[in-house]
Amino acid sequence: MKRINILFWFDVEDFINPESEEALSGLLDVLDERGVRGIFKIVGEKARTLRANGRTDILERLKRHEVGYHTDWHSVH
């Protein structure tokens, strides 16, 4: 059978709603439980907000995945 590669790519943008941190944590749970690596494109302010909110748990778990820069503030005008 021919091998098929699938990429799981997630834009992580919401730095305003605290609930988004739990959503990201839950997504990491699903991937980590299955041994699947994802690609997370994170807005700069989201990374700063995670650090400011003490979410080192999320930041540490993201190290097992691919992480990319997705603008600094995204759509804030």
N, CA, C and O atoms as a Tripos MOL2 file, in Angstrom:
@<TRIPOS>MOLECULE
protein
  308   307    77     0     0
PROTEIN
NO_CHARGES

@<TRIPOS>ATOM
      1 N           0.8470   -1.1790    0.0000 N.3       1 MET1
      2 CA          0.0000    0.0000    0.0000 C.3       1 MET1
      3 C           0.8940    1.2440    0.0000 C.2       1 MET1
      4 O           1.9150    1.2920    0.6850 O.2       1 MET1
      5 N           0.5000    2.2140   -0.7560 N.am      2 LYS2
      6 CA          1.2600    3.4610   -0.8660 C.3       2 LYS2
      7 C           1.1140    4.2820    0.4220 C.2       2 LYS2
      8 O           0.0230    4.3970    0.9790 O.2       2 LYS2
      9 N           2.2350    4.8480    0.8810 N.am      3 ARG3
     10 CA          2.2360    5.6800    2.0820 C.3       3 ARG3
     11 C           1.6070    7.0370    1.7800 C.2       3 ARG3
     12 O           1.8930    7.6550    0.7550 O.2       3 ARG3
     13 N           0.7530    7.4840    2.6810 N.am      4 ILE4
     14 CA          0.1110    8.7860    2.5540 C.3       4 ILE4
     15 C           0.5160    9.6300    3.7560 C.2       4 ILE4
     16 O           0.3240    9.2160    4.9000 O.2       4 ILE4
     17 N           1.0660   10.7920    3.5060 N.am      5 ASN5
     18 CA          1.4330   11.7150    4.5770 C.3       5 ASN5
     19 C           0.3240   12.7430    4.7660 C.2       5 ASN5
     20 O          -0.2160   13.2810    3.8000 O.2       5 ASN5
     21 N           0.0010   13.0020    6.0170 N.am      6 ILE6
     22 CA         -1.0290   13.9850    6.3530 C.3       6 ILE6
     23 C          -0.4070   15.0200    7.2770 C.2       6 ILE6
     24 O           0.2770   14.6700    8.2390 O.2       6 ILE6
     25 N          -0.6440   16.2930    6.9870 N.am      7 LEU7
     26 CA         -0.1710   17.3780    7.8360 C.3       7 LEU7
     27 C          -1.3440   17.9410    8.6370 C.2       7 LEU7
     28 O          -2.4050   18.2320    8.0850 O.2       7 LEU7
     29 N          -1.1380   18.0870    9.9340 N.am      8 PHE8
     30 CA         -2.1210   18.7340   10.7910 C.3       8 PHE8
     31 C          -1.5790   20.1180   11.1270 C.2       8 PHE8
     32 O          -0.6550   20.2600   11.9290 O.2       8 PHE8
     33 N          -2.1620   21.1300   10.5060 N.am      9 TRP9
     34 CA         -1.6840   22.5060   10.5920 C.3       9 TRP9
     35 C          -2.7430   23.3350   11.3170 C.2       9 TRP9
     36 O          -3.9120   23.3440   10.9310 O.2       9 TRP9
     37 N          -2.3160   24.0310   12.3730 N.am     10 PHE10
     38 CA         -3.2550   24.8070   13.1780 C.3      10 PHE10
     39 C          -2.7680   26.2510   13.2910 C.2      10 PHE10
     40 O          -1.6110   26.5010   13.6270 O.2      10 PHE10
     41 N          -3.6630   27.1940   13.0070 N.am     11 ASP11
     42 CA         -3.3950   28.6040   13.2480 C.3      11 ASP11
     43 C          -3.8350   28.9070   14.6780 C.2      11 ASP11
     44 O          -4.9920   28.6820   15.0350 O.2      11 ASP11
     45 N          -2.9250   29.4110   15.4850 N.am     12 VAL12
     46 CA         -3.2240   29.7260   16.8870 C.3      12 VAL12
     47 C          -3.1820   31.2420   17.0130 C.2      12 VAL12
     48 O          -2.1100   31.8430   17.0900 O.2      12 VAL12
     49 N          -4.3560   31.8450   17.0310 N.am     13 GLU13
     50 CA         -4.4490   33.3000   16.8970 C.3      13 GLU13
     51 C          -5.1000   34.0200   18.0670 C.2      13 GLU13
     52 O          -4.7490   35.1670   18.3410 O.2      13 GLU13
     53 N          -6.0330   33.3870   18.7650 N.am     14 ASP14
     54 CA         -6.8520   34.0850   19.7570 C.3      14 ASP14
     55 C          -6.0800   34.3080   21.0540 C.2      14 ASP14
     56 O          -5.8880   33.3760   21.8350 O.2      14 ASP14
     57 N          -5.6430   35.5300   21.2770 N.am     15 PHE15
     58 CA         -4.9490   35.8730   22.5060 C.3      15 PHE15
     59 C          -5.8400   36.6810   23.4400 C.2      15 PHE15
     60 O          -5.3830   37.1340   24.4890 O.2      15 PHE15
     61 N          -7.1140   36.8680   23.0690 N.am     16 ILE16
     62 CA         -8.0370   37.6740   23.8600 C.3      16 ILE16
     63 C          -8.8640   36.8160   24.8180 C.2      16 ILE16
     64 O          -9.0240   37.1690   25.9870 O.2      16 ILE16
     65 N          -9.3840   35.6990   24.3310 N.am     17 ASN17
     66 CA        -10.2650   34.8530   25.1390 C.3      17 ASN17
     67 C          -9.4750   33.7890   25.8950 C.2      17 ASN17
     68 O          -8.8000   32.9660   25.2770 O.2      17 ASN17
     69 N          -9.5500   33.7970   27.2340 N.am     18 PRO18
     70 CA         -8.8190   32.8090   28.0270 C.3      18 PRO18
     71 C          -9.2200   31.3650   27.7020 C.2      18 PRO18
     72 O          -8.4220   30.4420   27.8600 O.2      18 PRO18
     73 N         -10.4610   31.1830   27.2490 N.am     19 GLU19
     74 CA        -10.9300   29.8300   26.9180 C.3      19 GLU19
     75 C         -10.1050   29.2030   25.7960 C.2      19 GLU19
     76 O         -10.0160   27.9810   25.6860 O.2      19 GLU19
     77 N          -9.5100   30.0450   24.9760 N.am     20 SER20
     78 CA         -8.7210   29.5180   23.8630 C.3      20 SER20
     79 C          -7.4950   28.7540   24.3530 C.2      20 SER20
     80 O          -6.9860   27.8770   23.6550 O.2      20 SER20
     81 N          -7.0190   29.0870   25.5570 N.am     21 GLU21
     82 CA         -5.8840   28.3500   26.1170 C.3      21 GLU21
     83 C          -6.2730   26.9130   26.4180 C.2      21 GLU21
     84 O          -5.4970   25.9910   26.1670 O.2      21 GLU21
     85 N          -7.4800   26.7180   26.9580 N.am     22 GLU22
     86 CA         -7.9520   25.3570   27.2420 C.3      22 GLU22
     87 C          -8.2240   24.5890   25.9530 C.2      22 GLU22
     88 O          -8.0060   23.3790   25.8870 O.2      22 GLU22
     89 N          -8.6980   25.2910   24.9360 N.am     23 ALA23
     90 CA         -8.9220   24.6390   23.6380 C.3      23 ALA23
     91 C          -7.5850   24.1570   23.0640 C.2      23 ALA23
     92 O          -7.4970   23.0410   22.5510 O.2      23 ALA23
     93 N          -6.5570   24.9870   23.1480 N.am     24 LEU24
     94 CA         -5.2370   24.5970   22.6630 C.3      24 LEU24
     95 C          -4.6910   23.4300   23.4760 C.2      24 LEU24
     96 O          -4.1150   22.5000   22.9110 O.2      24 LEU24
     97 N          -4.8620   23.4660   24.7750 N.am     25 SER25
     98 CA         -4.4090   22.3770   25.6380 C.3      25 SER25
     99 C          -5.1230   21.0710   25.2790 C.2      25 SER25
    100 O          -4.4990   20.0110   25.2260 O.2      25 SER25
    101 N          -6.4240   21.1540   25.0350 N.am     26 GLY26
    102 CA         -7.1850   19.9620   24.6460 C.3      26 GLY26
    103 C          -6.7320   19.3980   23.3140 C.2      26 GLY26
    104 O          -6.6540   18.1810   23.1420 O.2      26 GLY26
    105 N          -6.4370   20.2680   22.3820 N.am     27 LEU27
    106 CA         -5.9350   19.8270   21.0810 C.3      27 LEU27
    107 C          -4.5860   19.1260   21.2410 C.2      27 LEU27
    108 O          -4.3410   18.0930   20.6190 O.2      27 LEU27
    109 N          -3.7240   19.6850   22.0650 N.am     28 LEU28
    110 CA         -2.4360   19.0490   22.3360 C.3      28 LEU28
    111 C          -2.6250   17.6920   23.0030 C.2      28 LEU28
    112 O          -1.8800   16.7550   22.7160 O.2      28 LEU28
    113 N          -3.6160   17.5750   23.8930 N.am     29 ASP29
    114 CA         -3.9290   16.2850   24.5180 C.3      29 ASP29
    115 C          -4.2380   15.2320   23.4640 C.2      29 ASP29
    116 O          -3.6870   14.1320   23.4850 O.2      29 ASP29
    117 N          -5.1240   15.5850   22.5460 N.am     30 VAL30
    118 CA         -5.5470   14.6350   21.5040 C.3      30 VAL30
    119 C          -4.3470   14.1790   20.6700 C.2      30 VAL30
    120 O          -4.1740   12.9850   20.4280 O.2      30 VAL30
    121 N          -3.5280   15.1230   20.2360 N.am     31 LEU31
    122 CA         -2.3750   14.7730   19.4120 C.3      31 LEU31
    123 C          -1.3500   13.9610   20.2010 C.2      31 LEU31
    124 O          -0.8510   12.9460   19.7150 O.2      31 LEU31
    125 N          -1.0390   14.4050   21.4120 N.am     32 ASP32
    126 CA         -0.0180   13.7340   22.2130 C.3      32 ASP32
    127 C          -0.4380   12.3130   22.5840 C.2      32 ASP32
    128 O           0.3910   11.4030   22.5730 O.2      32 ASP32
    129 N          -1.7100   12.1140   22.9120 N.am     33 GLU33
    130 CA         -2.2030   10.7800   23.2590 C.3      33 GLU33
    131 C          -2.0360    9.7980   22.1080 C.2      33 GLU33
    132 O          -1.9180    8.5920   22.3270 O.2      33 GLU33
    133 N          -2.0270   10.3080   20.8960 N.am     34 ARG34
    134 CA         -1.9260    9.4510   19.7160 C.3      34 ARG34
    135 C          -0.5290    9.4410   19.0980 C.2      34 ARG34
    136 O          -0.2850    8.7810   18.0880 O.2      34 ARG34
    137 N           0.3830   10.1870   19.7250 N.am     35 GLY35
    138 CA          1.7470   10.2460   19.2100 C.3      35 GLY35
    139 C           1.8580   10.9520   17.8750 C.2      35 GLY35
    140 O           2.7250   10.6320   17.0610 O.2      35 GLY35
    141 N           0.9780   11.9130   17.6540 N.am     36 VAL36
    142 CA          0.9340   12.6550   16.3910 C.3      36 VAL36
    143 C           1.5220   14.0460   16.6080 C.2      36 VAL36
    144 O           1.2130   14.7140   17.5960 O.2      36 VAL36
    145 N           2.3650   14.4730   15.6850 N.am     37 ARG37
    146 CA          2.9170   15.8170   15.7390 C.3      37 ARG37
    147 C           2.0910   16.7350   14.8490 C.2      37 ARG37
    148 O           1.6690   16.3540   13.7570 O.2      37 ARG37
    149 N           1.8720   17.9390   15.3310 N.am     38 GLY38
    150 CA          1.1520   18.9370   14.5570 C.3      38 GLY38
    151 C           2.0720   20.0910   14.2030 C.2      38 GLY38
    152 O           3.2000   20.1880   14.6860 O.2      38 GLY38
    153 N           1.5640   20.9560   13.3520 N.am     39 ILE39
    154 CA          2.2520   22.1810   12.9750 C.3      39 ILE39
    155 C           1.3990   23.3250   13.5160 C.2      39 ILE39
    156 O           0.2390   23.4750   13.1320 O.2      39 ILE39
    157 N           1.9700   24.1240   14.4030 N.am     40 PHE40
    158 CA          1.2420   25.2070   15.0390 C.3      40 PHE40
    159 C           1.8550   26.5360   14.6180 C.2      40 PHE40
    160 O           3.0130   26.8220   14.9250 O.2      40 PHE40
    161 N           1.0710   27.3430   13.9120 N.am     41 LYS41
    162 CA          1.4880   28.6960   13.5190 C.3      41 LYS41
    163 C           0.8970   29.6460   14.5650 C.2      41 LYS41
    164 O          -0.3150   29.8580   14.6190 O.2      41 LYS41
    165 N           1.7720   30.2070   15.3840 N.am     42 ILE42
    166 CA          1.3290   30.9650   16.5520 C.3      42 ILE42
    167 C           1.5840   32.4550   16.3760 C.2      42 ILE42
    168 O           2.6700   32.8830   15.9870 O.2      42 ILE42
    169 N           0.5450   33.2300   16.6760 N.am     43 VAL43
    170 CA          0.6620   34.6830   16.6730 C.3      43 VAL43
    171 C           1.5530   35.0950   17.8440 C.2      43 VAL43
    172 O           1.4240   34.5490   18.9400 O.2      43 VAL43
    173 N           2.4540   36.0510   17.6220 N.am     44 GLY44
    174 CA          3.3940   36.4850   18.6530 C.3      44 GLY44
    175 C           2.7260   36.8550   19.9640 C.2      44 GLY44
    176 O           3.1890   36.4570   21.0330 O.2      44 GLY44
    177 N           1.6440   37.6110   19.8900 N.am     45 GLU45
    178 CA          0.9560   38.0250   21.1180 C.3      45 GLU45
    179 C           0.3540   36.8350   21.8530 C.2      45 GLU45
    180 O           0.2480   36.8670   23.0790 O.2      45 GLU45
    181 N          -0.0410   35.7930   21.1410 N.am     46 LYS46
    182 CA         -0.5570   34.5880   21.7950 C.3      46 LYS46
    183 C           0.5490   33.9320   22.6180 C.2      46 LYS46
    184 O           0.3090   33.5140   23.7510 O.2      46 LYS46
    185 N           1.7480   33.8390   22.0680 N.am     47 ALA47
    186 CA          2.8780   33.2610   22.7970 C.3      47 ALA47
    187 C           3.1790   34.0900   24.0440 C.2      47 ALA47
    188 O           3.4180   33.5370   25.1170 O.2      47 ALA47
    189 N           3.1670   35.4050   23.9030 N.am     48 ARG48
    190 CA          3.4210   36.2730   25.0550 C.3      48 ARG48
    191 C           2.3270   36.1320   26.1070 C.2      48 ARG48
    192 O           2.6110   36.1480   27.3050 O.2      48 ARG48
    193 N           1.0750   35.9950   25.6630 N.am     49 THR49
    194 CA         -0.0480   35.8340   26.5890 C.3      49 THR49
    195 C           0.0490   34.5090   27.3390 C.2      49 THR49
    196 O          -0.2110   34.4600   28.5420 O.2      49 THR49
    197 N           0.4190   33.4390   26.6420 N.am     50 LEU50
    198 CA          0.5920   32.1530   27.3200 C.3      50 LEU50
    199 C           1.6470   32.2700   28.4220 C.2      50 LEU50
    200 O           1.4480   31.7810   29.5340 O.2      50 LEU50
    201 N           2.7550   32.9120   28.1100 N.am     51 ARG51
    202 CA          3.8230   33.0940   29.1050 C.3      51 ARG51
    203 C           3.3240   33.9560   30.2710 C.2      51 ARG51
    204 O           3.5560   33.6230   31.4330 O.2      51 ARG51
    205 N           2.6410   35.0620   29.9600 N.am     52 ALA52
    206 CA          2.1420   35.9740   31.0020 C.3      52 ALA52
    207 C           1.1140   35.2890   31.9010 C.2      52 ALA52
    208 O           1.0330   35.5910   33.0920 O.2      52 ALA52
    209 N           0.3380   34.3780   31.3440 N.am     53 ASN53
    210 CA         -0.6870   33.6650   32.1120 C.3      53 ASN53
    211 C          -0.1300   32.4330   32.8180 C.2      53 ASN53
    212 O          -0.8830   31.6680   33.4220 O.2      53 ASN53
    213 N           1.1750   32.2400   32.7440 N.am     54 GLY54
    214 CA          1.7930   31.1100   33.4270 C.3      54 GLY54
    215 C           1.5190   29.7590   32.8030 C.2      54 GLY54
    216 O           1.6230   28.7330   33.4750 O.2      54 GLY54
    217 N           1.1660   29.7430   31.5100 N.am     55 ARG55
    218 CA          0.8390   28.4750   30.8380 C.3      55 ARG55
    219 C           2.0850   27.7930   30.2870 C.2      55 ARG55
    220 O           2.1570   27.4530   29.1060 O.2      55 ARG55
    221 N           3.0660   27.6020   31.1730 N.am     56 THR56
    222 CA          4.2810   26.9040   30.7610 C.3      56 THR56
    223 C           3.9740   25.4630   30.3720 C.2      56 THR56
    224 O           4.7250   24.8540   29.6100 O.2      56 THR56
    225 N           2.8660   24.9080   30.8920 N.am     57 ASP57
    226 CA          2.4720   23.5540   30.5020 C.3      57 ASP57
    227 C           2.2390   23.4770   28.9990 C.2      57 ASP57
    228 O           2.6970   22.5410   28.3440 O.2      57 ASP57
    229 N           1.5310   24.4550   28.4530 N.am     58 ILE58
    230 CA          1.2560   24.4810   27.0160 C.3      58 ILE58
    231 C           2.5390   24.7510   26.2400 C.2      58 ILE58
    232 O           2.8120   24.0850   25.2410 O.2      58 ILE58
    233 N           3.3190   25.7130   26.6870 N.am     59 LEU59
    234 CA          4.5660   26.0490   25.9790 C.3      59 LEU59
    235 C           5.5140   24.8550   25.9460 C.2      59 LEU59
    236 O           6.1620   24.6200   24.9260 O.2      59 LEU59
    237 N           5.6110   24.1020   27.0240 N.am     60 GLU60
    238 CA          6.4760   22.9190   27.0520 C.3      60 GLU60
    239 C           5.9650   21.8400   26.1020 C.2      60 GLU60
    240 O           6.7570   21.1950   25.4160 O.2      60 GLU60
    241 N           4.6690   21.6430   26.0580 N.am     61 ARG61
    242 CA          4.0960   20.6040   25.1920 C.3      61 ARG61
    243 C           4.2310   20.9630   23.7230 C.2      61 ARG61
    244 O           4.3380   20.0790   22.8740 O.2      61 ARG61
    245 N           4.2270   22.2530   23.4180 N.am     62 LEU62
    246 CA          4.4020   22.6730   22.0240 C.3      62 LEU62
    247 C           5.7930   22.3300   21.4970 C.2      62 LEU62
    248 O           5.9860   22.2540   20.2840 O.2      62 LEU62
    249 N           6.7560   22.1250   22.3770 N.am     63 LYS63
    250 CA          8.1140   21.7880   21.9530 C.3      63 LYS63
    251 C           8.1660   20.4650   21.1960 C.2      63 LYS63
    252 O           9.0970   20.2370   20.4240 O.2      63 LYS63
    253 N           7.1880   19.5920   21.4020 N.am     64 ARG64
    254 CA          7.1560   18.2980   20.7130 C.3      64 ARG64
    255 C           6.5780   18.4040   19.3010 C.2      64 ARG64
    256 O           6.5180   17.4160   18.5680 O.2      64 ARG64
    257 N           6.1600   19.6010   18.9360 N.am     65 HIS65
    258 CA          5.5160   19.8340   17.6510 C.3      65 HIS65
    259 C           6.3320   20.8570   16.8510 C.2      65 HIS65
    260 O           7.2950   21.4310   17.3600 O.2      65 HIS65
    261 N           5.9390   21.0710   15.6160 N.am     66 GLU66
    262 CA          6.5380   22.1330   14.8060 C.3      66 GLU66
    263 C           5.8260   23.4360   15.1550 C.2      66 GLU66
    264 O           4.5980   23.4820   15.2240 O.2      66 GLU66
    265 N           6.6000   24.4860   15.3720 N.am     67 VAL67
    266 CA          6.0130   25.7800   15.7290 C.3      67 VAL67
    267 C           6.5510   26.8300   14.7740 C.2      67 VAL67
    268 O           7.7510   26.8890   14.5060 O.2      67 VAL67
    269 N           5.6470   27.6590   14.2630 N.am     68 GLY68
    270 CA          6.0410   28.7210   13.3500 C.3      68 GLY68
    271 C           5.4200   30.0480   13.7700 C.2      68 GLY68
    272 O           4.4290   30.0900   14.4990 O.2      68 GLY68
    273 N           6.0170   31.1050   13.3020 N.am     69 TYR69
    274 CA          5.5820   32.4750   13.5880 C.3      69 TYR69
    275 C           4.4640   32.8690   12.6180 C.2      69 TYR69
    276 O           4.5910   32.7020   11.4050 O.2      69 TYR69
    277 N           3.3760   33.3910   13.1710 N.am     70 HIS70
    278 CA          2.2010   33.7310   12.3590 C.3      70 HIS70
    279 C           1.8190   35.1920   12.5790 C.2      70 HIS70
    280 O           0.6950   35.4830   12.9870 O.2      70 HIS70
    281 N           2.7190   36.0850   12.3200 N.am     71 THR71
    282 CA          2.6040   37.5320   12.5390 C.3      71 THR71
    283 C           2.6470   37.8600   14.0290 C.2      71 THR71
    284 O           2.5820   36.9670   14.8750 O.2      71 THR71
    285 N           2.7550   39.1270   14.3330 N.am     72 ASP72
    286 CA          2.8700   39.5360   15.7290 C.3      72 ASP72
    287 C           1.5110   39.7350   16.3790 C.2      72 ASP72
    288 O           1.2750   39.2390   17.4810 O.2      72 ASP72
    289 N           0.6290   40.4420   15.7230 N.am     73 TRP73
    290 CA         -0.6970   40.7590   16.2800 C.3      73 TRP73
    291 C          -1.8330   40.2310   15.4060 C.2      73 TRP73
    292 O          -2.9950   40.3340   15.7980 O.2      73 TRP73
    293 N          -1.5410   39.6860   14.2660 N.am     74 HIS74
    294 CA         -2.4840   39.1450   13.2910 C.3      74 HIS74
    295 C          -3.4320   40.2080   12.7980 C.2      74 HIS74
    296 O          -3.0140   41.1100   12.0720 O.2      74 HIS74
    297 N          -4.7030   40.1340   13.1700 N.am     75 SER75
    298 CA         -5.6740   41.0370   12.5520 C.3      75 SER75
    299 C          -6.0400   42.2420   13.4080 C.2      75 SER75
    300 O          -7.0210   42.9260   13.1150 O.2      75 SER75
    301 N          -5.2770   42.5150   14.4560 N.am     76 VAL76
    302 CA         -5.5570   43.7010   15.2680 C.3      76 VAL76
    303 C          -5.1410   44.9300   14.4790 C.2      76 VAL76
    304 O          -4.0110   45.0170   13.9990 O.2      76 VAL76
    305 N          -6.0490   45.8690   14.3480 N.am     77 HIS77
    306 CA         -5.7780   47.0690   13.5740 C.3      77 HIS77
    307 C          -5.5190   48.2450   14.4770 C.2      77 HIS77
    308 O          -5.2710   49.3500   13.9950 O.2      77 HIS77
@<TRIPOS>BOND
     1     1     2 1
     2     2     3 1
     3     3     4 2
     4     3     5 am
     5     5     6 1
     6     6     7 1
     7     7     8 2
     8     7     9 am
     9     9    10 1
    10    10    11 1
    11    11    12 2
    12    11    13 am
    13    13    14 1
    14    14    15 1
    15    15    16 2
    16    15    17 am
    17    17    18 1
    18    18    19 1
    19    19    20 2
    20    19    21 am
    21    21    22 1
    22    22    23 1
    23    23    24 2
    24    23    25 am
    25    25    26 1
    26    26    27 1
    27    27    28 2
    28    27    29 am
    29    29    30 1
    30    30    31 1
    31    31    32 2
    32    31    33 am
    33    33    34 1
    34    34    35 1
    35    35    36 2
    36    35    37 am
    37    37    38 1
    38    38    39 1
    39    39    40 2
    40    39    41 am
    41    41    42 1
    42    42    43 1
    43    43    44 2
    44    43    45 am
    45    45    46 1
    46    46    47 1
    47    47    48 2
    48    47    49 am
    49    49    50 1
    50    50    51 1
    51    51    52 2
    52    51    53 am
    53    53    54 1
    54    54    55 1
    55    55    56 2
    56    55    57 am
    57    57    58 1
    58    58    59 1
    59    59    60 2
    60    59    61 am
    61    61    62 1
    62    62    63 1
    63    63    64 2
    64    63    65 am
    65    65    66 1
    66    66    67 1
    67    67    68 2
    68    67    69 am
    69    69    70 1
    70    70    71 1
    71    71    72 2
    72    71    73 am
    73    73    74 1
    74    74    75 1
    75    75    76 2
    76    75    77 am
    77    77    78 1
    78    78    79 1
    79    79    80 2
    80    79    81 am
    81    81    82 1
    82    82    83 1
    83    83    84 2
    84    83    85 am
    85    85    86 1
    86    86    87 1
    87    87    88 2
    88    87    89 am
    89    89    90 1
    90    90    91 1
    91    91    92 2
    92    91    93 am
    93    93    94 1
    94    94    95 1
    95    95    96 2
    96    95    97 am
    97    97    98 1
    98    98    99 1
    99    99   100 2
   100    99   101 am
   101   101   102 1
   102   102   103 1
   103   103   104 2
   104   103   105 am
   105   105   106 1
   106   106   107 1
   107   107   108 2
   108   107   109 am
   109   109   110 1
   110   110   111 1
   111   111   112 2
   112   111   113 am
   113   113   114 1
   114   114   115 1
   115   115   116 2
   116   115   117 am
   117   117   118 1
   118   118   119 1
   119   119   120 2
   120   119   121 am
   121   121   122 1
   122   122   123 1
   123   123   124 2
   124   123   125 am
   125   125   126 1
   126   126   127 1
   127   127   128 2
   128   127   129 am
   129   129   130 1
   130   130   131 1
   131   131   132 2
   132   131   133 am
   133   133   134 1
   134   134   135 1
   135   135   136 2
   136   135   137 am
   137   137   138 1
   138   138   139 1
   139   139   140 2
   140   139   141 am
   141   141   142 1
   142   142   143 1
   143   143   144 2
   144   143   145 am
   145   145   146 1
   146   146   147 1
   147   147   148 2
   148   147   149 am
   149   149   150 1
   150   150   151 1
   151   151   152 2
   152   151   153 am
   153   153   154 1
   154   154   155 1
   155   155   156 2
   156   155   157 am
   157   157   158 1
   158   158   159 1
   159   159   160 2
   160   159   161 am
   161   161   162 1
   162   162   163 1
   163   163   164 2
   164   163   165 am
   165   165   166 1
   166   166   167 1
   167   167   168 2
   168   167   169 am
   169   169   170 1
   170   170   171 1
   171   171   172 2
   172   171   173 am
   173   173   174 1
   174   174   175 1
   175   175   176 2
   176   175   177 am
   177   177   178 1
   178   178   179 1
   179   179   180 2
   180   179   181 am
   181   181   182 1
   182   182   183 1
   183   183   184 2
   184   183   185 am
   185   185   186 1
   186   186   187 1
   187   187   188 2
   188   187   189 am
   189   189   190 1
   190   190   191 1
   191   191   192 2
   192   191   193 am
   193   193   194 1
   194   194   195 1
   195   195   196 2
   196   195   197 am
   197   197   198 1
   198   198   199 1
   199   199   200 2
   200   199   201 am
   201   201   202 1
   202   202   203 1
   203   203   204 2
   204   203   205 am
   205   205   206 1
   206   206   207 1
   207   207   208 2
   208   207   209 am
   209   209   210 1
   210   210   211 1
   211   211   212 2
   212   211   213 am
   213   213   214 1
   214   214   215 1
   215   215   216 2
   216   215   217 am
   217   217   218 1
   218   218   219 1
   219   219   220 2
   220   219   221 am
   221   221   222 1
   222   222   223 1
   223   223   224 2
   224   223   225 am
   225   225   226 1
   226   226   227 1
   227   227   228 2
   228   227   229 am
   229   229   230 1
   230   230   231 1
   231   231   232 2
   232   231   233 am
   233   233   234 1
   234   234   235 1
   235   235   236 2
   236   235   237 am
   237   237   238 1
   238   238   239 1
   239   239   240 2
   240   239   241 am
   241   241   242 1
   242   242   243 1
   243   243   244 2
   244   243   245 am
   245   245   246 1
   246   246   247 1
   247   247   248 2
   248   247   249 am
   249   249   250 1
   250   250   251 1
   251   251   252 2
   252   251   253 am
   253   253   254 1
   254   254   255 1
   255   255   256 2
   256   255   257 am
   257   257   258 1
   258   258   259 1
   259   259   260 2
   260   259   261 am
   261   261   262 1
   262   262   263 1
   263   263   264 2
   264   263   265 am
   265   265   266 1
   266   266   267 1
   267   267   268 2
   268   267   269 am
   269   269   270 1
   270   270   271 1
   271   271   272 2
   272   271   273 am
   273   273   274 1
   274   274   275 1
   275   275   276 2
   276   275   277 am
   277   277   278 1
   278   278   279 1
   279   279   280 2
   280   279   281 am
   281   281   282 1
   282   282   283 1
   283   283   284 2
   284   283   285 am
   285   285   286 1
   286   286   287 1
   287   287   288 2
   288   287   289 am
   289   289   290 1
   290   290   291 1
   291   291   292 2
   292   291   293 am
   293   293   294 1
   294   294   295 1
   295   295   296 2
   296   295   297 am
   297   297   298 1
   298   298   299 1
   299   299   300 2
   300   299   301 am
   301   301   302 1
   302   302   303 1
   303   303   304 2
   304   303   305 am
   305   305   306 1
   306   306   307 1
   307   307   308 2
@<TRIPOS>SUBSTRUCTURE
     1 MET1         2 RESIDUE 1 A MET
     2 LYS2         6 RESIDUE 1 A LYS
     3 ARG3        10 RESIDUE 1 A ARG
     4 ILE4        14 RESIDUE 1 A ILE
     5 ASN5        18 RESIDUE 1 A ASN
     6 ILE6        22 RESIDUE 1 A ILE
     7 LEU7        26 RESIDUE 1 A LEU
     8 PHE8        30 RESIDUE 1 A PHE
     9 TRP9        34 RESIDUE 1 A TRP
    10 PHE10       38 RESIDUE 1 A PHE
    11 ASP11       42 RESIDUE 1 A ASP
    12 VAL12       46 RESIDUE 1 A VAL
    13 GLU13       50 RESIDUE 1 A GLU
    14 ASP14       54 RESIDUE 1 A ASP
    15 PHE15       58 RESIDUE 1 A PHE
    16 ILE16       62 RESIDUE 1 A ILE
    17 ASN17       66 RESIDUE 1 A ASN
    18 PRO18       70 RESIDUE 1 A PRO
    19 GLU19       74 RESIDUE 1 A GLU
    20 SER20       78 RESIDUE 1 A SER
    21 GLU21       82 RESIDUE 1 A GLU
    22 GLU22       86 RESIDUE 1 A GLU
    23 ALA23       90 RESIDUE 1 A ALA
    24 LEU24       94 RESIDUE 1 A LEU
    25 SER25       98 RESIDUE 1 A SER
    26 GLY26      102 RESIDUE 1 A GLY
    27 LEU27      106 RESIDUE 1 A LEU
    28 LEU28      110 RESIDUE 1 A LEU
    29 ASP29      114 RESIDUE 1 A ASP
    30 VAL30      118 RESIDUE 1 A VAL
    31 LEU31      122 RESIDUE 1 A LEU
    32 ASP32      126 RESIDUE 1 A ASP
    33 GLU33      130 RESIDUE 1 A GLU
    34 ARG34      134 RESIDUE 1 A ARG
    35 GLY35      138 RESIDUE 1 A GLY
    36 VAL36      142 RESIDUE 1 A VAL
    37 ARG37      146 RESIDUE 1 A ARG
    38 GLY38      150 RESIDUE 1 A GLY
    39 ILE39      154 RESIDUE 1 A ILE
    40 PHE40      158 RESIDUE 1 A PHE
    41 LYS41      162 RESIDUE 1 A LYS
    42 ILE42      166 RESIDUE 1 A ILE
    43 VAL43      170 RESIDUE 1 A VAL
    44 GLY44      174 RESIDUE 1 A GLY
    45 GLU45      178 RESIDUE 1 A GLU
    46 LYS46      182 RESIDUE 1 A LYS
    47 ALA47      186 RESIDUE 1 A ALA
    48 ARG48      190 RESIDUE 1 A ARG
    49 THR49      194 RESIDUE 1 A THR
    50 LEU50      198 RESIDUE 1 A LEU
    51 ARG51      202 RESIDUE 1 A ARG
    52 ALA52      206 RESIDUE 1 A ALA
    53 ASN53      210 RESIDUE 1 A ASN
    54 GLY54      214 RESIDUE 1 A GLY
    55 ARG55      218 RESIDUE 1 A ARG
    56 THR56      222 RESIDUE 1 A THR
    57 ASP57      226 RESIDUE 1 A ASP
    58 ILE58      230 RESIDUE 1 A ILE
    59 LEU59      234 RESIDUE 1 A LEU
    60 GLU60      238 RESIDUE 1 A GLU
    61 ARG61      242 RESIDUE 1 A ARG
    62 LEU62      246 RESIDUE 1 A LEU
    63 LYS63      250 RESIDUE 1 A LYS
    64 ARG64      254 RESIDUE 1 A ARG
    65 HIS65      258 RESIDUE 1 A HIS
    66 GLU66      262 RESIDUE 1 A GLU
    67 VAL67      266 RESIDUE 1 A VAL
    68 GLY68      270 RESIDUE 1 A GLY
    69 TYR69      274 RESIDUE 1 A TYR
    70 HIS70      278 RESIDUE 1 A HIS
    71 THR71      282 RESIDUE 1 A THR
    72 ASP72      286 RESIDUE 1 A ASP
    73 TRP73      290 RESIDUE 1 A TRP
    74 HIS74      294 RESIDUE 1 A HIS
    75 SER75      298 RESIDUE 1 A SER
    76 VAL76      302 RESIDUE 1 A VAL
    77 HIS77      306 RESIDUE 1 A HIS
